[in-house]
Amino acid sequence: MRVLVTGGTGHSGSYIIPDLVAAGHEVTGLARSETAAAALSALGAKVRRGDLADLDGLKEAHAGRHARAGVPR
């Protein structure tokens, strides 16, 4: 399954992303900064630069994904 994760660099995301990757899912994390992008990559996720405030960008990031996991802070 292709999954888009928002909030993936927080405490919960640091557990959820590796579990999804280990289960064989293709995980993409939404990152606002280079620091967040590096953290997502280190967890095994592909990186998509963007921001939740950018609705068009979020729609593009979600295109082709089967699910979105919004991890709260």
N, C-alpha and C positions, 0 to 999 in steps of 0.2 A: 504494500500500500504506500502511496506517496502522501506524506503528511507535511503540512506547514505548521511550524511551531512559533507562536509569538510569546514573548516573555521567557525565552529559553535560556537566558544567561543568569537568571535569578536562582535562588536556592532550590526551588522545586524543579526548575528546568534542567539543572545540572544532574538530576536523577532521571528525569523522564526521557531526555534525548538519548542517553546511552542505552536505556532499556528498549526504546523503539528501534534503535540501530541494531542492537543485539538480536532483536526479534525478526530482523530482516527487512524492516521498513526503510524506504528512502525518505530521509528526513531533511527538510530545508528549514533553516531558522531565519527569522527576520531580524536584521541588525541595523541599528541606527548609527553605530560608530565603528571605527576600525578595531577598537578594543573588544567590542561585542562580537564582531565578525571573527576575530581570532579565537575568542572563547568558544564560539559555536563550532568552529572548525576543529578545535581541539577535542570537542565532545563527539565528533564524528558526523556532524551535520554539514550539508551544503549550506552556503550562505547566500541570502538575498538581502541586499541593502534596501532599507525603506523605513517607513514610520507608520504607525497606526492612524495618524492624523491625515495621511494621504490616501483617501479612499480609492482613487484610481490605481495607485501603486499597489495597494493591498489587493484589489481585484486581480491585477496582473500577477502578483505573487501567488495567489490562490489558484490561478488557472492551471488546469491539469492535475490538481491535487485531489485526492479522495477524501481528505479530512483536514480540519484545522484544529489544533490544540492551543487554546489560549491559556497560558499559565499565569495566574495572578502573582503579583509581587508579594 
